[in-house]
C-alpha cells in the first residue's frame, strides 16, 4: 500500500519518516528544516511538531506517532494539518517498510 497525500488528505495509517534529503536542526523556538534537493529552508515553530516529525520513523504509522506524542483528539486537526503540509512539501515521506504486526 502506498501512502498518499493530497491537499486535503494525509494517510494517518501509513508509516512516514523525515525525508533523508532534509536536515532538521533543533532550535529554542522549534527547528530549522533544510531540504537539500529543493534548497528550501523551513521553520517549525512548535516543539510538539518537532518531536512528532523526529519520532515518525519510530512508529508503524503517523497515527501511532500522534498517540506516542500524547496529542489529544481535540488537538489532532492542527497536527494533521501540519503533517499534510510537511508531506506536500516532501519534508516527510512515506517510509517503505513492513508494518509491525499487532
C-alpha positions as CSV (number, residue, x, y, z in Angstrom):
1,X,0.0,0.0,0.0
2,X,1.4,3.4,-1.0
3,X,0.9,6.3,1.4
4,X,-0.8,9.2,-0.3
5,X,-1.2,12.8,0.4
6,X,-3.3,15.4,-1.3
7,X,-4.2,18.9,-0.4
8,X,-6.9,17.7,1.9
9,X,-5.9,14.1,2.8
10,X,-3.0,12.6,4.7
11,X,-2.7,8.8,5.2
12,X,-2.5,8.5,9.0
13,X,-2.4,4.8,8.8
14,X,0.8,4.7,6.7
15,X,4.4,4.8,8.1
16,X,6.2,8.1,7.5
17,X,9.7,9.5,8.1
18,X,11.7,12.6,7.7
19,X,12.9,12.8,4.1
20,X,16.6,11.7,4.0
21,X,17.2,14.8,1.9
22,X,16.0,17.0,4.8
23,X,18.2,18.1,7.7
24,X,16.4,19.0,10.9
25,X,18.3,21.3,13.3
26,X,16.7,21.9,16.7
27,X,16.4,25.5,17.9
28,X,15.0,27.1,21.0
29,X,11.9,28.1,19.0
30,X,11.4,24.7,17.3
31,X,13.6,23.7,14.4
32,X,15.1,24.6,11.1
33,X,14.5,22.3,8.2
34,X,16.6,22.4,5.1
35,X,15.7,20.3,2.0
36,X,18.9,19.6,0.1
37,X,17.0,18.7,-3.1
38,X,14.9,21.8,-3.3
39,X,17.2,24.1,-1.3
40,X,14.1,25.2,0.7
41,X,14.6,26.4,4.3
42,X,11.6,26.0,6.6
43,X,10.9,26.6,10.2
44,X,8.9,24.5,12.7
45,X,7.8,26.9,15.5
46,X,6.0,24.2,17.6
47,X,8.1,21.9,19.8
48,X,5.5,19.2,19.7
49,X,5.5,19.2,15.9
50,X,9.3,18.9,16.0
51,X,9.0,15.9,18.4
52,X,6.3,14.4,16.2
53,X,8.4,14.7,13.0
54,X,11.5,13.3,14.7
55,X,9.6,10.3,16.0
56,X,7.7,9.4,12.8
57,X,10.2,6.7,11.7
58,X,10.0,5.0,15.1
59,X,6.3,4.2,14.7
60,X,4.3,1.9,12.3
61,X,2.0,4.8,11.4
62,X,1.5,8.5,11.8
63,X,-1.5,7.7,14.0
64,X,0.8,5.8,16.3
65,X,3.3,8.7,16.4
66,X,0.5,11.1,17.3
67,X,-0.6,8.8,20.1
68,X,3.0,8.4,21.4
69,X,3.4,12.2,21.5
70,X,0.3,12.4,23.7
71,X,-1.6,14.6,21.2
72,X,-5.2,14.8,22.4
73,X,-8.1,14.1,20.0
74,X,-9.2,17.7,20.2
75,X,-5.7,18.9,19.0
76,X,-5.3,16.4,16.2
77,X,-6.7,18.5,13.4
78,X,-3.9,21.1,14.0
79,X,-1.2,18.4,13.8
80,X,-2.8,16.6,10.9
81,X,-2.7,19.9,9.0
82,X,1.0,20.2,9.9
83,X,1.7,16.7,8.7
84,X,-0.2,17.2,5.5
85,X,1.8,20.4,4.7
86,X,5.1,18.7,5.5
87,X,4.2,15.7,3.3
88,X,3.0,18.0,0.4
89,X,6.4,19.7,0.5
90,X,8.2,16.4,0.7
91,X,9.7,17.2,4.1
92,X,8.3,13.9,5.3
93,X,7.9,11.0,3.0
94,X,6.3,7.5,3.2
95,X,8.5,5.0,4.9
96,X,8.9,1.9,2.8
97,X,8.9,-0.8,5.5
98,X,6.6,-3.5,6.6
99,X,4.1,-2.7,9.3
100,X,4.7,-4.3,12.7
101,X,2.2,-7.0,13.5
102,X,-0.2,-6.5,16.3
